[in-house]
Amino acid sequence: MESKEQLNKIAMYCDKYRCRIHDDEISLKNIQEVERESCTNCVHFTSKKTCELDLIDQVLSSLAMENDLKS
């Protein structure tokens, strides 16, 4: 299972990230619960805590490769 920090970072770099707020899936009173971009706030994040597009590992791998190139 990915950490909260990883889920936040993945959402920042994922081309398919779509916040539930923009799809009107979160009521106005729950907008405050959405602190920042995170997989957990994405329309593709399932109740089983996975990405229905199966992008989590792909984005994490890309981030790891990018960090290796910077080293």
PDB file of N, CA, C and O in Angstrom:
ATOM      1  N   MET A   1       0.847  -1.191   0.000  1.00  0.00           N
ATOM      2  CA  MET A   1       0.000   0.000   0.000  1.00  0.00           C
ATOM      3  C   MET A   1       0.882   1.239   0.000  1.00  0.00           C
ATOM      4  O   MET A   1       1.863   1.328   0.738  1.00  0.00           O
ATOM      5  N   GLU A   2       0.514   2.177  -0.832  1.00  0.00           N
ATOM      6  CA  GLU A   2       1.260   3.413  -0.959  1.00  0.00           C
ATOM      7  C   GLU A   2       0.975   4.321   0.230  1.00  0.00           C
ATOM      8  O   GLU A   2      -0.107   4.285   0.815  1.00  0.00           O
ATOM      9  N   SER A   3       1.968   5.137   0.576  1.00  0.00           N
ATOM     10  CA  SER A   3       1.794   6.067   1.687  1.00  0.00           C
ATOM     11  C   SER A   3       0.961   7.262   1.231  1.00  0.00           C
ATOM     12  O   SER A   3       0.770   7.485   0.036  1.00  0.00           O
ATOM     13  N   LYS A   4       0.479   8.013   2.191  1.00  0.00           N
ATOM     14  CA  LYS A   4      -0.312   9.211   1.893  1.00  0.00           C
ATOM     15  C   LYS A   4       0.520  10.190   1.064  1.00  0.00           C
ATOM     16  O   LYS A   4       0.013  10.809   0.129  1.00  0.00           O
ATOM     17  N   GLU A   5       1.786  10.323   1.412  1.00  0.00           N
ATOM     18  CA  GLU A   5       2.685  11.221   0.686  1.00  0.00           C
ATOM     19  C   GLU A   5       2.846  10.764  -0.776  1.00  0.00           C
ATOM     20  O   GLU A   5       2.847  11.591  -1.688  1.00  0.00           O
ATOM     21  N   GLN A   6       2.981   9.463  -0.990  1.00  0.00           N
ATOM     22  CA  GLN A   6       3.098   8.941  -2.348  1.00  0.00           C
ATOM     23  C   GLN A   6       1.820   9.200  -3.146  1.00  0.00           C
ATOM     24  O   GLN A   6       1.882   9.595  -4.310  1.00  0.00           O
ATOM     25  N   LEU A   7       0.664   8.979  -2.521  1.00  0.00           N
ATOM     26  CA  LEU A   7      -0.605   9.208  -3.205  1.00  0.00           C
ATOM     27  C   LEU A   7      -0.774  10.672  -3.591  1.00  0.00           C
ATOM     28  O   LEU A   7      -1.351  10.975  -4.635  1.00  0.00           O
ATOM     29  N   ASN A   8      -0.276  11.580  -2.761  1.00  0.00           N
ATOM     30  CA  ASN A   8      -0.322  13.005  -3.080  1.00  0.00           C
ATOM     31  C   ASN A   8       0.580  13.310  -4.275  1.00  0.00           C
ATOM     32  O   ASN A   8       0.190  14.027  -5.196  1.00  0.00           O
ATOM     33  N   LYS A   9       1.788  12.755  -4.245  1.00  0.00           N
ATOM     34  CA  LYS A   9       2.758  13.020  -5.307  1.00  0.00           C
ATOM     35  C   LYS A   9       2.303  12.397  -6.635  1.00  0.00           C
ATOM     36  O   LYS A   9       2.465  13.003  -7.694  1.00  0.00           O
ATOM     37  N   ILE A  10       1.742  11.206  -6.574  1.00  0.00           N
ATOM     38  CA  ILE A  10       1.248  10.547  -7.786  1.00  0.00           C
ATOM     39  C   ILE A  10       0.211  11.430  -8.465  1.00  0.00           C
ATOM     40  O   ILE A  10       0.261  11.627  -9.680  1.00  0.00           O
ATOM     41  N   ALA A  11      -0.719  11.957  -7.699  1.00  0.00           N
ATOM     42  CA  ALA A  11      -1.784  12.802  -8.269  1.00  0.00           C
ATOM     43  C   ALA A  11      -1.205  14.040  -8.950  1.00  0.00           C
ATOM     44  O   ALA A  11      -1.735  14.498  -9.963  1.00  0.00           O
ATOM     45  N   MET A  12      -0.136  14.575  -8.406  1.00  0.00           N
ATOM     46  CA  MET A  12       0.489  15.759  -8.993  1.00  0.00           C
ATOM     47  C   MET A  12       1.079  15.466 -10.375  1.00  0.00           C
ATOM     48  O   MET A  12       1.112  16.343 -11.237  1.00  0.00           O
ATOM     49  N   TYR A  13       1.541  14.239 -10.580  1.00  0.00           N
ATOM     50  CA  TYR A  13       2.226  13.893 -11.827  1.00  0.00           C
ATOM     51  C   TYR A  13       1.399  13.018 -12.770  1.00  0.00           C
ATOM     52  O   TYR A  13       1.852  12.710 -13.872  1.00  0.00           O
ATOM     53  N   CYS A  14       0.227  12.623 -12.368  1.00  0.00           N
ATOM     54  CA  CYS A  14      -0.599  11.730 -13.178  1.00  0.00           C
ATOM     55  C   CYS A  14      -1.405  12.521 -14.211  1.00  0.00           C
ATOM     56  O   CYS A  14      -2.126  13.459 -13.870  1.00  0.00           O
ATOM     57  N   ASP A  15      -1.269  12.128 -15.466  1.00  0.00           N
ATOM     58  CA  ASP A  15      -1.996  12.808 -16.545  1.00  0.00           C
ATOM     59  C   ASP A  15      -3.502  12.550 -16.497  1.00  0.00           C
ATOM     60  O   ASP A  15      -4.286  13.312 -17.064  1.00  0.00           O
ATOM     61  N   LYS A  16      -3.898  11.486 -15.827  1.00  0.00           N
ATOM     62  CA  LYS A  16      -5.317  11.093 -15.808  1.00  0.00           C
ATOM     63  C   LYS A  16      -6.032  11.529 -14.523  1.00  0.00           C
ATOM     64  O   LYS A  16      -7.212  11.230 -14.345  1.00  0.00           O
ATOM     65  N   TYR A  17      -5.326  12.235 -13.626  1.00  0.00           N
ATOM     66  CA  TYR A  17      -5.939  12.676 -12.370  1.00  0.00           C
ATOM     67  C   TYR A  17      -7.115  13.606 -12.648  1.00  0.00           C
ATOM     68  O   TYR A  17      -6.989  14.579 -13.392  1.00  0.00           O
ATOM     69  N   ARG A  18      -8.249  13.299 -12.047  1.00  0.00           N
ATOM     70  CA  ARG A  18      -9.437  14.149 -12.113  1.00  0.00           C
ATOM     71  C   ARG A  18     -10.059  14.206 -10.726  1.00  0.00           C
ATOM     72  O   ARG A  18     -10.537  13.197 -10.206  1.00  0.00           O
ATOM     73  N   CYS A  19     -10.049  15.374 -10.144  1.00  0.00           N
ATOM     74  CA  CYS A  19     -10.593  15.554  -8.801  1.00  0.00           C
ATOM     75  C   CYS A  19     -12.099  15.342  -8.806  1.00  0.00           C
ATOM     76  O   CYS A  19     -12.804  15.806  -9.702  1.00  0.00           O
ATOM     77  N   ARG A  20     -12.572  14.643  -7.805  1.00  0.00           N
ATOM     78  CA  ARG A  20     -14.012  14.366  -7.700  1.00  0.00           C
ATOM     79  C   ARG A  20     -14.842  15.635  -7.594  1.00  0.00           C
ATOM     80  O   ARG A  20     -15.998  15.645  -8.015  1.00  0.00           O
ATOM     81  N   ILE A  21     -14.291  16.687  -7.051  1.00  0.00           N
ATOM     82  CA  ILE A  21     -15.033  17.945  -6.913  1.00  0.00           C
ATOM     83  C   ILE A  21     -15.463  18.441  -8.284  1.00  0.00           C
ATOM     84  O   ILE A  21     -16.591  18.905  -8.453  1.00  0.00           O
ATOM     85  N   HIS A  22     -14.588  18.347  -9.245  1.00  0.00           N
ATOM     86  CA  HIS A  22     -14.878  18.848 -10.583  1.00  0.00           C
ATOM     87  C   HIS A  22     -15.917  17.996 -11.292  1.00  0.00           C
ATOM     88  O   HIS A  22     -16.511  18.432 -12.278  1.00  0.00           O
ATOM     89  N   ASP A  23     -16.139  16.800 -10.803  1.00  0.00           N
ATOM     90  CA  ASP A  23     -17.160  15.937 -11.385  1.00  0.00           C
ATOM     91  C   ASP A  23     -18.433  15.935 -10.537  1.00  0.00           C
ATOM     92  O   ASP A  23     -19.300  15.081 -10.720  1.00  0.00           O
ATOM     93  N   ASP A  24     -18.542  16.875  -9.625  1.00  0.00           N
ATOM     94  CA  ASP A  24     -19.720  17.026  -8.765  1.00  0.00           C
ATOM     95  C   ASP A  24     -20.051  15.767  -7.972  1.00  0.00           C
ATOM     96  O   ASP A  24     -21.214  15.518  -7.657  1.00  0.00           O
ATOM     97  N   GLU A  25     -19.034  14.977  -7.651  1.00  0.00           N
ATOM     98  CA  GLU A  25     -19.273  13.778  -6.863  1.00  0.00           C
ATOM     99  C   GLU A  25     -19.142  14.058  -5.364  1.00  0.00           C
ATOM    100  O   GLU A  25     -19.500  13.225  -4.531  1.00  0.00           O
ATOM    101  N   ILE A  26     -18.631  15.224  -5.043  1.00  0.00           N
ATOM    102  CA  ILE A  26     -18.499  15.592  -3.632  1.00  0.00           C
ATOM    103  C   ILE A  26     -19.419  16.778  -3.380  1.00  0.00           C
ATOM    104  O   ILE A  26     -19.395  17.760  -4.121  1.00  0.00           O
ATOM    105  N   SER A  27     -20.209  16.684  -2.356  1.00  0.00           N
ATOM    106  CA  SER A  27     -21.119  17.783  -2.047  1.00  0.00           C
ATOM    107  C   SER A  27     -20.331  18.997  -1.559  1.00  0.00           C
ATOM    108  O   SER A  27     -19.182  18.870  -1.137  1.00  0.00           O
ATOM    109  N   LEU A  28     -20.945  20.154  -1.618  1.00  0.00           N
ATOM    110  CA  LEU A  28     -20.266  21.384  -1.216  1.00  0.00           C
ATOM    111  C   LEU A  28     -19.761  21.335   0.215  1.00  0.00           C
ATOM    112  O   LEU A  28     -18.715  21.910   0.518  1.00  0.00           O
ATOM    113  N   LYS A  29     -20.479  20.664   1.096  1.00  0.00           N
ATOM    114  CA  LYS A  29     -20.030  20.640   2.492  1.00  0.00           C
ATOM    115  C   LYS A  29     -18.781  19.776   2.666  1.00  0.00           C
ATOM    116  O   LYS A  29     -18.080  19.907   3.670  1.00  0.00           O
ATOM    117  N   ASN A  30     -18.493  18.896   1.704  1.00  0.00           N
ATOM    118  CA  ASN A  30     -17.317  18.034   1.804  1.00  0.00           C
ATOM    119  C   ASN A  30     -16.101  18.597   1.075  1.00  0.00           C
ATOM    120  O   ASN A  30     -15.030  17.990   1.111  1.00  0.00           O
ATOM    121  N   ILE A  31     -16.244  19.723   0.427  1.00  0.00           N
ATOM    122  CA  ILE A  31     -15.119  20.300  -0.310  1.00  0.00           C
ATOM    123  C   ILE A  31     -13.950  20.567   0.620  1.00  0.00           C
ATOM    124  O   ILE A  31     -12.797  20.403   0.220  1.00  0.00           O
ATOM    125  N   GLN A  32     -14.216  20.970   1.839  1.00  0.00           N
ATOM    126  CA  GLN A  32     -13.140  21.253   2.781  1.00  0.00           C
ATOM    127  C   GLN A  32     -12.324  20.007   3.112  1.00  0.00           C
ATOM    128  O   GLN A  32     -11.168  20.120   3.518  1.00  0.00           O
ATOM    129  N   GLU A  33     -12.905  18.826   2.946  1.00  0.00           N
ATOM    130  CA  GLU A  33     -12.184  17.594   3.224  1.00  0.00           C
ATOM    131  C   GLU A  33     -11.123  17.315   2.176  1.00  0.00           C
ATOM    132  O   GLU A  33     -10.182  16.562   2.429  1.00  0.00           O
ATOM    133  N   VAL A  34     -11.262  17.907   1.017  1.00  0.00           N
ATOM    134  CA  VAL A  34     -10.293  17.709  -0.052  1.00  0.00           C
ATOM    135  C   VAL A  34      -9.198  18.753   0.123  1.00  0.00           C
ATOM    136  O   VAL A  34      -9.327  19.888  -0.336  1.00  0.00           O
ATOM    137  N   GLU A  35      -8.127  18.360   0.786  1.00  0.00           N
ATOM    138  CA  GLU A  35      -7.071  19.290   1.137  1.00  0.00           C
ATOM    139  C   GLU A  35      -6.181  19.632  -0.056  1.00  0.00           C
ATOM    140  O   GLU A  35      -5.805  20.787  -0.252  1.00  0.00           O
ATOM    141  N   ARG A  36      -5.852  18.623  -0.841  1.00  0.00           N
ATOM    142  CA  ARG A  36      -4.927  18.801  -1.940  1.00  0.00           C
ATOM    143  C   ARG A  36      -5.102  17.670  -2.918  1.00  0.00           C
ATOM    144  O   ARG A  36      -5.851  16.727  -2.664  1.00  0.00           O
ATOM    145  N   GLU A  37      -4.408  17.761  -4.045  1.00  0.00           N
ATOM    146  CA  GLU A  37      -4.453  16.677  -5.008  1.00  0.00           C
ATOM    147  C   GLU A  37      -3.929  15.403  -4.365  1.00  0.00           C
ATOM    148  O   GLU A  37      -2.862  15.401  -3.751  1.00  0.00           O
ATOM    149  N   SER A  38      -4.674  14.336  -4.507  1.00  0.00           N
ATOM    150  CA  SER A  38      -4.285  13.032  -4.000  1.00  0.00           C
ATOM    151  C   SER A  38      -5.074  11.981  -4.758  1.00  0.00           C
ATOM    152  O   SER A  38      -6.195  12.230  -5.201  1.00  0.00           O
ATOM    153  N   CYS A  39      -4.489  10.818  -4.903  1.00  0.00           N
ATOM    154  CA  CYS A  39      -5.222   9.725  -5.543  1.00  0.00           C
ATOM    155  C   CYS A  39      -6.552   9.489  -4.835  1.00  0.00           C
ATOM    156  O   CYS A  39      -7.544   9.138  -5.473  1.00  0.00           O
ATOM    157  N   THR A  40      -6.571   9.678  -3.539  1.00  0.00           N
ATOM    158  CA  THR A  40      -7.789   9.418  -2.779  1.00  0.00           C
ATOM    159  C   THR A  40      -8.925  10.353  -3.163  1.00  0.00           C
ATOM    160  O   THR A  40     -10.088  10.055  -2.889  1.00  0.00           O
ATOM    161  N   ASN A  41      -8.607  11.484  -3.794  1.00  0.00           N
ATOM    162  CA  ASN A  41      -9.620  12.449  -4.243  1.00  0.00           C
ATOM    163  C   ASN A  41      -9.919  12.318  -5.728  1.00  0.00           C
ATOM    164  O   ASN A  41     -10.673  13.118  -6.281  1.00  0.00           O
ATOM    165  N   CYS A  42      -9.336  11.319  -6.378  1.00  0.00           N
ATOM    166  CA  CYS A  42      -9.473  11.157  -7.824  1.00  0.00           C
ATOM    167  C   CYS A  42     -10.683  10.280  -8.160  1.00  0.00           C
ATOM    168  O   CYS A  42     -11.019   9.352  -7.424  1.00  0.00           O
ATOM    169  N   VAL A  43     -11.322  10.592  -9.277  1.00  0.00           N
ATOM    170  CA  VAL A  43     -12.483   9.804  -9.707  1.00  0.00           C
ATOM    171  C   VAL A  43     -12.105   8.366 -10.056  1.00  0.00           C
ATOM    172  O   VAL A  43     -12.973   7.493 -10.091  1.00  0.00           O
ATOM    173  N   HIS A  44     -10.837   8.111 -10.311  1.00  0.00           N
ATOM    174  CA  HIS A  44     -10.383   6.771 -10.689  1.00  0.00           C
ATOM    175  C   HIS A  44      -9.973   5.915  -9.494  1.00  0.00           C
ATOM    176  O   HIS A  44      -9.667   4.734  -9.659  1.00  0.00           O
ATOM    177  N   PHE A  45      -9.964   6.493  -8.294  1.00  0.00           N
ATOM    178  CA  PHE A  45      -9.573   5.761  -7.088  1.00  0.00           C
ATOM    179  C   PHE A  45     -10.786   5.003  -6.561  1.00  0.00           C
ATOM    180  O   PHE A  45     -11.833   5.596  -6.302  1.00  0.00           O
ATOM    181  N   THR A  46     -10.641   3.698  -6.404  1.00  0.00           N
ATOM    182  CA  THR A  46     -11.779   2.854  -6.044  1.00  0.00           C
ATOM    183  C   THR A  46     -11.941   2.697  -4.536  1.00  0.00           C
ATOM    184  O   THR A  46     -11.073   3.096  -3.760  1.00  0.00           O
ATOM    185  N   SER A  47     -13.054   2.118  -4.139  1.00  0.00           N
ATOM    186  CA  SER A  47     -13.304   1.848  -2.718  1.00  0.00           C
ATOM    187  C   SER A  47     -12.326   0.799  -2.172  1.00  0.00           C
ATOM    188  O   SER A  47     -12.156   0.675  -0.959  1.00  0.00           O
ATOM    189  N   LYS A  48     -11.688   0.046  -3.074  1.00  0.00           N
ATOM    190  CA  LYS A  48     -10.674  -0.943  -2.666  1.00  0.00           C
ATOM    191  C   LYS A  48      -9.286  -0.316  -2.568  1.00  0.00           C
ATOM    192  O   LYS A  48      -8.286  -1.016  -2.408  1.00  0.00           O
ATOM    193  N   LYS A  49      -9.240   1.017  -2.668  1.00  0.00           N
ATOM    194  CA  LYS A  49      -8.010   1.797  -2.552  1.00  0.00           C
ATOM    195  C   LYS A  49      -6.996   1.464  -3.645  1.00  0.00           C
ATOM    196  O   LYS A  49      -5.797   1.337  -3.397  1.00  0.00           O
ATOM    197  N   THR A  50      -7.524   1.328  -4.860  1.00  0.00           N
ATOM    198  CA  THR A  50      -6.677   1.109  -6.027  1.00  0.00           C
ATOM    199  C   THR A  50      -7.099   2.073  -7.135  1.00  0.00           C
ATOM    200  O   THR A  50      -8.170   2.678  -7.079  1.00  0.00           O
ATOM    201  N   CYS A  51      -6.253   2.198  -8.122  1.00  0.00           N
ATOM    202  CA  CYS A  51      -6.565   3.016  -9.289  1.00  0.00           C
ATOM    203  C   CYS A  51      -7.224   2.125 -10.326  1.00  0.00           C
ATOM    204  O   CYS A  51      -6.650   1.114 -10.730  1.00  0.00           O
ATOM    205  N   GLU A  52      -8.423   2.490 -10.762  1.00  0.00           N
ATOM    206  CA  GLU A  52      -9.126   1.667 -11.742  1.00  0.00           C
ATOM    207  C   GLU A  52      -8.410   1.670 -13.092  1.00  0.00           C
ATOM    208  O   GLU A  52      -8.659   0.798 -13.926  1.00  0.00           O
ATOM    209  N   LEU A  53      -7.525   2.640 -13.313  1.00  0.00           N
ATOM    210  CA  LEU A  53      -6.737   2.694 -14.543  1.00  0.00           C
ATOM    211  C   LEU A  53      -5.377   2.018 -14.369  1.00  0.00           C
ATOM    212  O   LEU A  53      -4.594   1.928 -15.314  1.00  0.00           O
ATOM    213  N   ASP A  54      -5.109   1.548 -13.159  1.00  0.00           N
ATOM    214  CA  ASP A  54      -3.868   0.842 -12.825  1.00  0.00           C
ATOM    215  C   ASP A  54      -2.629   1.693 -13.128  1.00  0.00           C
ATOM    216  O   ASP A  54      -1.671   1.220 -13.739  1.00  0.00           O
ATOM    217  N   LEU A  55      -2.666   2.950 -12.691  1.00  0.00           N
ATOM    218  CA  LEU A  55      -1.585   3.889 -12.991  1.00  0.00           C
ATOM    219  C   LEU A  55      -0.642   4.149 -11.824  1.00  0.00           C
ATOM    220  O   LEU A  55       0.408   4.762 -12.020  1.00  0.00           O
ATOM    221  N   ILE A  56      -0.975   3.714 -10.641  1.00  0.00           N
ATOM    222  CA  ILE A  56      -0.167   4.039  -9.463  1.00  0.00           C
ATOM    223  C   ILE A  56       1.273   3.565  -9.630  1.00  0.00           C
ATOM    224  O   ILE A  56       2.203   4.354  -9.467  1.00  0.00           O
ATOM    225  N   ASP A  57       1.469   2.293  -9.950  1.00  0.00           N
ATOM    226  CA  ASP A  57       2.827   1.762 -10.099  1.00  0.00           C
ATOM    227  C   ASP A  57       3.568   2.430 -11.250  1.00  0.00           C
ATOM    228  O   ASP A  57       4.766   2.698 -11.153  1.00  0.00           O
ATOM    229  N   GLN A  58       2.856   2.698 -12.338  1.00  0.00           N
ATOM    230  CA  GLN A  58       3.469   3.335 -13.499  1.00  0.00           C
ATOM    231  C   GLN A  58       3.991   4.730 -13.150  1.00  0.00           C
ATOM    232  O   GLN A  58       5.118   5.080 -13.500  1.00  0.00           O
ATOM    233  N   VAL A  59       3.181   5.512 -12.470  1.00  0.00           N
ATOM    234  CA  VAL A  59       3.591   6.872 -12.103  1.00  0.00           C
ATOM    235  C   VAL A  59       4.720   6.823 -11.079  1.00  0.00           C
ATOM    236  O   VAL A  59       5.670   7.601 -11.173  1.00  0.00           O
ATOM    237  N   LEU A  60       4.631   5.921 -10.102  1.00  0.00           N
ATOM    238  CA  LEU A  60       5.712   5.789  -9.127  1.00  0.00           C
ATOM    239  C   LEU A  60       7.025   5.406  -9.795  1.00  0.00           C
ATOM    240  O   LEU A  60       8.083   5.920  -9.432  1.00  0.00           O
ATOM    241  N   SER A  61       6.962   4.512 -10.762  1.00  0.00           N
ATOM    242  CA  SER A  61       8.172   4.104 -11.495  1.00  0.00           C
ATOM    243  C   SER A  61       8.772   5.278 -12.252  1.00  0.00           C
ATOM    244  O   SER A  61       9.988   5.464 -12.262  1.00  0.00           O
ATOM    245  N   SER A  62       7.915   6.066 -12.883  1.00  0.00           N
ATOM    246  CA  SER A  62       8.390   7.244 -13.614  1.00  0.00           C
ATOM    247  C   SER A  62       9.056   8.238 -12.675  1.00  0.00           C
ATOM    248  O   SER A  62      10.093   8.816 -13.005  1.00  0.00           O
ATOM    249  N   LEU A  63       8.458   8.435 -11.505  1.00  0.00           N
ATOM    250  CA  LEU A  63       9.039   9.350 -10.523  1.00  0.00           C
ATOM    251  C   LEU A  63      10.387   8.839 -10.030  1.00  0.00           C
ATOM    252  O   LEU A  63      11.321   9.621  -9.853  1.00  0.00           O
ATOM    253  N   ALA A  64      10.491   7.543  -9.810  1.00  0.00           N
ATOM    254  CA  ALA A  64      11.746   6.950  -9.339  1.00  0.00           C
ATOM    255  C   ALA A  64      12.834   7.098 -10.397  1.00  0.00           C
ATOM    256  O   ALA A  64      13.978   7.419 -10.074  1.00  0.00           O
ATOM    257  N   MET A  65      12.479   6.864 -11.666  1.00  0.00           N
ATOM    258  CA  MET A  65      13.459   7.014 -12.743  1.00  0.00           C
ATOM    259  C   MET A  65      13.904   8.462 -12.869  1.00  0.00           C
ATOM    260  O   MET A  65      15.081   8.729 -13.112  1.00  0.00           O
ATOM    261  N   GLU A  66      12.973   9.404 -12.704  1.00  0.00           N
ATOM    262  CA  GLU A  66      13.311  10.820 -12.778  1.00  0.00           C
ATOM    263  C   GLU A  66      14.275  11.186 -11.664  1.00  0.00           C
ATOM    264  O   GLU A  66      15.231  11.929 -11.881  1.00  0.00           O
ATOM    265  N   ASN A  67      14.024  10.661 -10.466  1.00  0.00           N
ATOM    266  CA  ASN A  67      14.917  10.941  -9.335  1.00  0.00           C
ATOM    267  C   ASN A  67      16.294  10.344  -9.559  1.00  0.00           C
ATOM    268  O   ASN A  67      17.292  10.949  -9.169  1.00  0.00           O
ATOM    269  N   ASP A  68      16.375   9.165 -10.181  1.00  0.00           N
ATOM    270  CA  ASP A  68      17.668   8.546 -10.482  1.00  0.00           C
ATOM    271  C   ASP A  68      18.464   9.400 -11.460  1.00  0.00           C
ATOM    272  O   ASP A  68      19.682   9.520 -11.328  1.00  0.00           O
ATOM    273  N   LEU A  69      17.783   9.997 -12.445  1.00  0.00           N
ATOM    274  CA  LEU A  69      18.470  10.831 -13.414  1.00  0.00           C
ATOM    275  C   LEU A  69      19.009  12.115 -12.788  1.00  0.00           C
ATOM    276  O   LEU A  69      20.024  12.647 -13.237  1.00  0.00           O
ATOM    277  N   LYS A  70      18.342  12.608 -11.767  1.00  0.00           N
ATOM    278  CA  LYS A  70      18.787  13.822 -11.083  1.00  0.00           C
ATOM    279  C   LYS A  70      19.980  13.559 -10.181  1.00  0.00           C
ATOM    280  O   LYS A  70      20.729  14.484  -9.868  1.00  0.00           O
ATOM    281  N   SER A  71      20.171  12.321  -9.759  1.00  0.00           N
ATOM    282  CA  SER A  71      21.267  11.979  -8.831  1.00  0.00           C
ATOM    283  C   SER A  71      22.600  11.979  -9.518  1.00  0.00           C
ATOM    284  O   SER A  71      23.621  11.713  -8.883  1.00  0.00           O
TER     285      SER A  71
END
